[in-house]
Amino acid sequence: MKRLAVYCGSATPADERYIKLARQVGMTLAARGIGVVYGGGRLGLMGAVASGALEAGGEVIGVIPEALANSEVANTDCTELRTVSGMHERKQAFTDLSDGFVTIPGGVGTMDELWEAVSWAQLGYHTKPVGLLNAFGFYDDLIAFNAKMAEVGFVRPAHQGIIIARDHLADLLAAMADYQPHTPIFRMKAEDL
Protein backbone atom coordinates (compact mmCIF):
# COMPACT_ATOMS: atom_id res chain seq x y z
CA MET A 1 0.00 0.00 0.00
CA LYS A 2 1.62 3.21 -1.19
CA ARG A 3 -1.14 5.59 -0.09
CA LEU A 4 -4.09 5.31 2.26
CA ALA A 5 -7.10 7.58 2.54
CA VAL A 6 -7.55 8.47 6.21
CA TYR A 7 -11.08 9.32 7.28
CA CYS A 8 -11.45 11.20 10.56
CA GLY A 9 -13.12 14.11 12.30
CA SER A 10 -12.39 17.77 11.78
CA ALA A 11 -13.42 18.41 15.40
CA THR A 12 -11.11 18.57 18.40
CA PRO A 13 -12.64 16.52 21.22
CA ALA A 14 -11.96 17.50 24.84
CA ASP A 15 -10.32 14.09 25.35
CA GLU A 16 -6.74 14.64 24.15
CA ARG A 17 -6.30 10.94 23.35
CA TYR A 18 -8.03 11.46 20.02
CA ILE A 19 -5.66 14.17 18.77
CA LYS A 20 -2.66 12.15 19.97
CA LEU A 21 -4.01 9.09 18.16
CA ALA A 22 -4.47 11.05 14.92
CA ARG A 23 -0.91 12.42 15.06
CA GLN A 24 0.42 8.93 15.73
CA VAL A 25 -1.50 7.53 12.76
CA GLY A 26 0.05 10.14 10.48
CA MET A 27 3.53 9.55 11.89
CA THR A 28 3.24 5.76 11.64
CA LEU A 29 2.03 5.82 8.05
CA ALA A 30 4.86 8.16 7.06
CA ALA A 31 7.42 5.99 8.88
CA ARG A 32 6.18 3.01 6.85
CA GLY A 33 6.47 4.94 3.61
CA ILE A 34 2.69 5.15 3.18
CA GLY A 35 1.34 8.46 1.89
CA VAL A 36 -1.75 10.03 3.43
CA VAL A 37 -4.76 11.16 1.40
CA TYR A 38 -7.21 13.04 3.60
CA GLY A 39 -9.81 15.81 3.70
CA GLY A 40 -7.37 18.70 3.39
CA GLY A 41 -8.32 20.50 6.59
CA ARG A 42 -6.02 21.93 9.24
CA LEU A 43 -8.43 21.50 12.18
CA GLY A 44 -9.14 18.66 14.58
CA LEU A 45 -8.07 15.09 13.94
CA MET A 46 -7.67 15.88 10.24
CA GLY A 47 -5.02 18.47 10.95
CA ALA A 48 -3.33 16.20 13.49
CA VAL A 49 -3.03 13.31 10.98
CA ALA A 50 -1.51 15.64 8.41
CA SER A 51 0.87 17.27 10.90
CA GLY A 52 2.06 13.91 12.18
CA ALA A 53 2.73 12.61 8.67
CA LEU A 54 4.44 15.80 7.51
CA GLU A 55 6.65 15.99 10.60
CA ALA A 56 7.75 12.41 9.91
CA GLY A 57 8.64 13.33 6.32
CA GLY A 58 5.61 11.71 4.71
CA GLU A 59 3.56 12.60 1.67
CA VAL A 60 0.22 14.27 2.46
CA ILE A 61 -2.37 14.93 -0.23
CA GLY A 62 -5.33 16.99 0.93
CA VAL A 63 -8.58 17.00 -1.02
CA ILE A 64 -10.93 19.78 0.03
CA PRO A 65 -14.19 21.13 -1.43
CA GLU A 66 -14.18 24.75 -2.60
CA ALA A 67 -16.64 25.81 0.11
CA LEU A 68 -14.32 24.60 2.87
CA ALA A 69 -11.17 25.90 1.19
CA ASN A 70 -12.78 29.32 0.94
CA SER A 71 -13.64 29.31 4.67
CA GLU A 72 -9.92 29.29 5.54
CA VAL A 73 -9.78 25.78 6.99
CA ALA A 74 -7.58 24.41 4.20
CA ASN A 75 -4.19 23.05 5.22
CA THR A 76 -1.71 24.78 2.93
CA ASP A 77 1.18 22.81 4.47
CA CYS A 78 0.19 19.65 2.55
CA THR A 79 2.56 18.14 0.02
CA GLU A 80 -0.29 18.70 -2.41
CA LEU A 81 -3.66 20.35 -1.82
CA ARG A 82 -6.39 19.67 -4.36
CA THR A 83 -9.53 21.77 -4.39
CA VAL A 84 -12.63 20.07 -5.82
CA SER A 85 -16.15 21.32 -6.46
CA GLY A 86 -17.96 19.22 -3.87
CA MET A 87 -18.13 16.19 -1.61
CA HIS A 88 -18.78 13.63 -4.37
CA GLU A 89 -15.64 14.69 -6.20
CA ARG A 90 -13.73 14.62 -2.92
CA LYS A 91 -14.70 11.01 -2.18
CA GLN A 92 -13.96 9.97 -5.74
CA ALA A 93 -10.48 11.50 -5.40
CA PHE A 94 -9.94 9.58 -2.14
CA THR A 95 -10.73 6.37 -4.01
CA ASP A 96 -8.65 7.24 -7.08
CA LEU A 97 -5.56 8.34 -5.14
CA SER A 98 -5.41 5.65 -2.46
CA ASP A 99 -4.75 1.93 -2.17
CA GLY A 100 -7.15 1.56 0.76
CA PHE A 101 -9.05 3.38 3.48
CA VAL A 102 -8.43 3.80 7.21
CA THR A 103 -11.17 5.25 9.37
CA ILE A 104 -10.21 6.61 12.77
CA PRO A 105 -12.62 8.33 15.18
CA GLY A 106 -14.86 10.99 13.72
CA GLY A 107 -18.44 12.13 13.30
CA VAL A 108 -21.11 12.23 10.61
CA GLY A 109 -18.78 13.11 7.72
CA THR A 110 -16.42 10.31 8.72
CA MET A 111 -19.32 7.85 8.76
CA ASP A 112 -20.41 9.05 5.33
CA GLU A 113 -16.93 8.36 3.97
CA LEU A 114 -16.64 4.95 5.65
CA TRP A 115 -20.02 3.69 4.49
CA GLU A 116 -19.48 4.91 0.96
CA ALA A 117 -16.15 3.04 0.82
CA VAL A 118 -17.95 -0.09 2.08
CA SER A 119 -20.86 0.34 -0.31
CA TRP A 120 -18.57 0.89 -3.30
CA ALA A 121 -16.60 -2.22 -2.31
CA GLN A 122 -19.80 -4.30 -2.14
CA LEU A 123 -20.85 -3.11 -5.56
CA GLY A 124 -17.43 -3.49 -7.14
CA TYR A 125 -16.43 0.12 -7.77
CA HIS A 126 -13.16 -0.69 -5.98
CA THR A 127 -11.38 -3.74 -4.53
CA LYS A 128 -9.39 -1.93 -1.85
CA PRO A 129 -9.26 -2.76 1.87
CA VAL A 130 -11.51 -0.76 4.18
CA GLY A 131 -9.96 -0.48 7.64
CA LEU A 132 -11.58 0.67 10.86
CA LEU A 133 -9.32 1.62 13.76
CA ASN A 134 -11.36 0.88 16.87
CA ALA A 135 -9.11 2.83 19.23
CA PHE A 136 -10.43 3.19 22.80
CA GLY A 137 -13.46 1.07 21.81
CA PHE A 138 -14.81 4.07 19.90
CA TYR A 139 -16.43 1.90 17.21
CA ASP A 140 -17.65 -1.00 19.39
CA ASP A 141 -21.30 -0.14 18.75
CA LEU A 142 -20.76 0.38 15.02
CA ILE A 143 -19.05 -3.02 14.76
CA ALA A 144 -21.98 -4.56 16.64
CA PHE A 145 -24.44 -2.80 14.33
CA ASN A 146 -22.61 -4.09 11.26
CA ALA A 147 -22.78 -7.62 12.75
CA LYS A 148 -26.53 -7.10 13.34
CA MET A 149 -27.05 -6.09 9.70
CA ALA A 150 -25.23 -9.28 8.65
CA GLU A 151 -27.21 -11.42 11.12
CA VAL A 152 -30.53 -10.11 9.80
CA GLY A 153 -29.40 -10.60 6.19
CA PHE A 154 -28.75 -7.06 4.99
CA VAL A 155 -25.05 -7.74 4.51
CA ARG A 156 -24.44 -10.74 2.28
CA PRO A 157 -22.04 -13.43 3.53
CA ALA A 158 -19.61 -12.56 0.71
CA HIS A 159 -19.42 -8.98 2.00
CA GLN A 160 -19.21 -9.50 5.75
CA GLY A 161 -15.42 -9.19 5.71
CA ILE A 162 -15.24 -5.84 3.90
CA ILE A 163 -14.83 -3.85 7.11
CA ILE A 164 -11.52 -4.81 8.67
CA ALA A 165 -11.70 -3.67 12.30
CA ARG A 166 -8.77 -3.77 14.71
CA ASP A 167 -7.97 -2.01 17.99
CA HIS A 168 -4.33 -1.19 17.11
CA LEU A 169 -2.92 0.41 13.97
CA ALA A 170 -0.13 -2.13 13.40
CA ASP A 171 -2.66 -4.99 13.50
CA LEU A 172 -5.01 -3.09 11.21
CA LEU A 173 -2.32 -2.36 8.61
CA ALA A 174 -1.22 -6.00 8.63
CA ALA A 175 -4.80 -7.20 8.12
CA MET A 176 -5.34 -4.67 5.34
CA ALA A 177 -2.16 -5.81 3.59
CA ASP A 178 -3.53 -9.39 3.63
CA TYR A 179 -6.98 -8.39 2.35
CA GLN A 180 -8.37 -10.61 -0.41
CA PRO A 181 -11.08 -8.89 -2.46
CA HIS A 182 -14.52 -10.45 -2.27
CA THR A 183 -16.99 -11.08 -5.08
CA PRO A 184 -18.75 -7.79 -5.82
CA ILE A 185 -22.47 -7.52 -6.50
CA PHE A 186 -21.74 -6.58 -10.13
CA ARG A 187 -20.27 -10.07 -10.65
CA MET A 188 -22.88 -12.05 -8.69
CA LYS A 189 -25.68 -14.03 -10.26
CA ALA A 190 -29.27 -13.15 -9.44
CA GLU A 191 -29.69 -16.26 -7.27
CA ASP A 192 -26.74 -15.13 -5.11
CA LEU A 193 -28.40 -11.81 -4.39
C-alpha positions as CSV (number, residue, x, y, z in Angstrom):
1,M,0.0,0.0,0.0
2,K,1.6,3.2,-1.2
3,R,-1.1,5.6,-0.1
4,L,-4.1,5.3,2.3
5,A,-7.1,7.6,2.5
6,V,-7.5,8.5,6.2
7,Y,-11.1,9.3,7.3
8,C,-11.4,11.2,10.6
9,G,-13.1,14.1,12.3
10,S,-12.4,17.8,11.8
11,A,-13.4,18.4,15.4
12,T,-11.1,18.6,18.4
13,P,-12.6,16.5,21.2
14,A,-12.0,17.5,24.8
15,D,-10.3,14.1,25.4
16,E,-6.7,14.6,24.2
17,R,-6.3,10.9,23.3
18,Y,-8.0,11.5,20.0
19,I,-5.7,14.2,18.8
20,K,-2.7,12.2,20.0
21,L,-4.0,9.1,18.2
22,A,-4.5,11.0,14.9
23,R,-0.9,12.4,15.1
24,Q,0.4,8.9,15.7
25,V,-1.5,7.5,12.8
26,G,0.0,10.1,10.5
27,M,3.5,9.5,11.9
28,T,3.2,5.8,11.6
29,L,2.0,5.8,8.0
30,A,4.9,8.2,7.1
31,A,7.4,6.0,8.9
32,R,6.2,3.0,6.9
33,G,6.5,4.9,3.6
34,I,2.7,5.1,3.2
35,G,1.3,8.5,1.9
36,V,-1.8,10.0,3.4
37,V,-4.8,11.2,1.4
38,Y,-7.2,13.0,3.6
39,G,-9.8,15.8,3.7
40,G,-7.4,18.7,3.4
41,G,-8.3,20.5,6.6
42,R,-6.0,21.9,9.2
43,L,-8.4,21.5,12.2
44,G,-9.1,18.7,14.6
45,L,-8.1,15.1,13.9
46,M,-7.7,15.9,10.2
47,G,-5.0,18.5,10.9
48,A,-3.3,16.2,13.5
49,V,-3.0,13.3,11.0
50,A,-1.5,15.6,8.4
51,S,0.9,17.3,10.9
52,G,2.1,13.9,12.2
53,A,2.7,12.6,8.7
54,L,4.4,15.8,7.5
55,E,6.7,16.0,10.6
56,A,7.7,12.4,9.9
57,G,8.6,13.3,6.3
58,G,5.6,11.7,4.7
59,E,3.6,12.6,1.7
60,V,0.2,14.3,2.5
61,I,-2.4,14.9,-0.2
62,G,-5.3,17.0,0.9
63,V,-8.6,17.0,-1.0
64,I,-10.9,19.8,0.0
65,P,-14.2,21.1,-1.4
66,E,-14.2,24.7,-2.6
67,A,-16.6,25.8,0.1
68,L,-14.3,24.6,2.9
69,A,-11.2,25.9,1.2
70,N,-12.8,29.3,0.9
71,S,-13.6,29.3,4.7
72,E,-9.9,29.3,5.5
73,V,-9.8,25.8,7.0
74,A,-7.6,24.4,4.2
75,N,-4.2,23.0,5.2
76,T,-1.7,24.8,2.9
77,D,1.2,22.8,4.5
78,C,0.2,19.6,2.5
79,T,2.6,18.1,0.0
80,E,-0.3,18.7,-2.4
81,L,-3.7,20.3,-1.8
82,R,-6.4,19.7,-4.4
83,T,-9.5,21.8,-4.4
84,V,-12.6,20.1,-5.8
85,S,-16.1,21.3,-6.5
86,G,-18.0,19.2,-3.9
87,M,-18.1,16.2,-1.6
88,H,-18.8,13.6,-4.4
89,E,-15.6,14.7,-6.2
90,R,-13.7,14.6,-2.9
91,K,-14.7,11.0,-2.2
92,Q,-14.0,10.0,-5.7
93,A,-10.5,11.5,-5.4
94,F,-9.9,9.6,-2.1
95,T,-10.7,6.4,-4.0
96,D,-8.7,7.2,-7.1
97,L,-5.6,8.3,-5.1
98,S,-5.4,5.7,-2.5
99,D,-4.8,1.9,-2.2
100,G,-7.2,1.6,0.8
101,F,-9.1,3.4,3.5
102,V,-8.4,3.8,7.2
103,T,-11.2,5.2,9.4
104,I,-10.2,6.6,12.8
105,P,-12.6,8.3,15.2
106,G,-14.9,11.0,13.7
107,G,-18.4,12.1,13.3
108,V,-21.1,12.2,10.6
109,G,-18.8,13.1,7.7
110,T,-16.4,10.3,8.7
111,M,-19.3,7.8,8.8
112,D,-20.4,9.1,5.3
113,E,-16.9,8.4,4.0
114,L,-16.6,5.0,5.7
115,W,-20.0,3.7,4.5
116,E,-19.5,4.9,1.0
117,A,-16.1,3.0,0.8
118,V,-17.9,-0.1,2.1
119,S,-20.9,0.3,-0.3
120,W,-18.6,0.9,-3.3
121,A,-16.6,-2.2,-2.3
122,Q,-19.8,-4.3,-2.1
123,L,-20.9,-3.1,-5.6
124,G,-17.4,-3.5,-7.1
125,Y,-16.4,0.1,-7.8
126,H,-13.2,-0.7,-6.0
127,T,-11.4,-3.7,-4.5
128,K,-9.4,-1.9,-1.9
129,P,-9.3,-2.8,1.9
130,V,-11.5,-0.8,4.2
131,G,-10.0,-0.5,7.6
132,L,-11.6,0.7,10.9
133,L,-9.3,1.6,13.8
134,N,-11.4,0.9,16.9
135,A,-9.1,2.8,19.2
136,F,-10.4,3.2,22.8
137,G,-13.5,1.1,21.8
138,F,-14.8,4.1,19.9
139,Y,-16.4,1.9,17.2
140,D,-17.7,-1.0,19.4
141,D,-21.3,-0.1,18.8
142,L,-20.8,0.4,15.0
143,I,-19.0,-3.0,14.8
144,A,-22.0,-4.6,16.6
145,F,-24.4,-2.8,14.3
146,N,-22.6,-4.1,11.3
147,A,-22.8,-7.6,12.7
148,K,-26.5,-7.1,13.3
149,M,-27.1,-6.1,9.7
150,A,-25.2,-9.3,8.7
151,E,-27.2,-11.4,11.1
152,V,-30.5,-10.1,9.8
153,G,-29.4,-10.6,6.2
154,F,-28.8,-7.1,5.0
155,V,-25.0,-7.7,4.5
156,R,-24.4,-10.7,2.3
157,P,-22.0,-13.4,3.5
158,A,-19.6,-12.6,0.7
159,H,-19.4,-9.0,2.0
160,Q,-19.2,-9.5,5.8
161,G,-15.4,-9.2,5.7
162,I,-15.2,-5.8,3.9
163,I,-14.8,-3.8,7.1
164,I,-11.5,-4.8,8.7
165,A,-11.7,-3.7,12.3
166,R,-8.8,-3.8,14.7
167,D,-8.0,-2.0,18.0
168,H,-4.3,-1.2,17.1
169,L,-2.9,0.4,14.0
170,A,-0.1,-2.1,13.4
171,D,-2.7,-5.0,13.5
172,L,-5.0,-3.1,11.2
173,L,-2.3,-2.4,8.6
174,A,-1.2,-6.0,8.6
175,A,-4.8,-7.2,8.1
176,M,-5.3,-4.7,5.3
177,A,-2.2,-5.8,3.6
178,D,-3.5,-9.4,3.6
179,Y,-7.0,-8.4,2.4
180,Q,-8.4,-10.6,-0.4
181,P,-11.1,-8.9,-2.5
182,H,-14.5,-10.4,-2.3
183,T,-17.0,-11.1,-5.1
184,P,-18.8,-7.8,-5.8
185,I,-22.5,-7.5,-6.5
186,F,-21.7,-6.6,-10.1
187,R,-20.3,-10.1,-10.6
188,M,-22.9,-12.1,-8.7
189,K,-25.7,-14.0,-10.3
190,A,-29.3,-13.1,-9.4
191,E,-29.7,-16.3,-7.3
192,D,-26.7,-15.1,-5.1
193,L,-28.4,-11.8,-4.4
